[in-house]
Amino acid sequence: MSAIYLCAEEDWESKSYWDFHPVHMGGNGLWNGSADLSDEPGDLVFNKENAYLYMLLPISRESYFIPRIEWNTFKMDWNQNPRFKETRFKYVQYALTFYTTGVEKWRWILRADYNMNQKHTAMEYGLFSALAWGAYELNEQWHYHVGFLGYTGLRGGWVYPVIGLDYALNKAWRFQAIFPIDYSIQYSIGERWRLSLKARPLKERFRVGPEEPRPRSIFNYSSIGTEFNVHYEQFLRIEIEAFAGYNWGGTLYIKDHNGKNALYTNFGGAPYGGASLNFGF
């Protein structure tokens, strides 16, 4: 949503709504190499792709609603998985975001999401998540960030605080440390190009189908990677991103349909890469 942050800086008096290209569509892909499991036999591959469509619906010069629909597919393939055989998973995500700079010195993002299994639409397959994220301008260089991020569903849930700082050394350099969302060092080349070193959290939670050996099992994949990222943007028109890095490993657990009898294992590191495209029209 980096382009959305800049909307309030534009001169709405001299432009029509459609000059801001309010309809956006795009997609992302991320592909990891094979990672060894430390506690169980076999290795693990995780990849993810998605496509999305959203629209900017202004309430005022400072505030917007942003409805969004997203189709996701990911591969979580443990080649000696003792609990289930399925490796390709799909879900549709419905989201509504409220964005505002209407409170002096604050920028707020409020978002609610619902993930629905593409094959199984019962509520036991759904996952609800929410975000409240505020950034307060201390001065032209410093902002602090507060809020929360959490989910509930699939026999589990958690809430994390959002807390951190960002610092702009000058027009070119920006440093961000915002738990658990954004950790990055950014260097801007002119108005359209940006190079970054950043951390990328990777997390999925899903329930398998009723036909598996352990029917309706729930699994959770969690890791973090470090990457070099190249980003190009024309304001509210097009964004292109490419990245490559190393996934430092993490944890995988599988539970039964009631969220009990867990199998926990750790997996090691592997290289990864990916790309994204966002186009406004």
ABEGO torsion letter per residue (X at the ends): XAAAAAAAABBAAABBAAAAGABBBEBBBBBBBBBBBAABBEBBBBBBBBBBBBBBBBABAABBBBBBBBBBBBBBBBAABAABABABBBBBBBBBBBBBAABBGBBBBBBBBBBBBAABABAAABBBBBBBBBBBBABAABBBBBEBBBBBEGGBEBBBBBBEBBBBABAABBBBBBOAABBBBBBBBEAABBBBBBBBBBBBBBBBBAABABBGBBBBBBBBBBBBBBBBBBBGABBBBBBBBBBAEBBBBBBBAAGBGBBBBBBBBBBBBBBBBBBBX
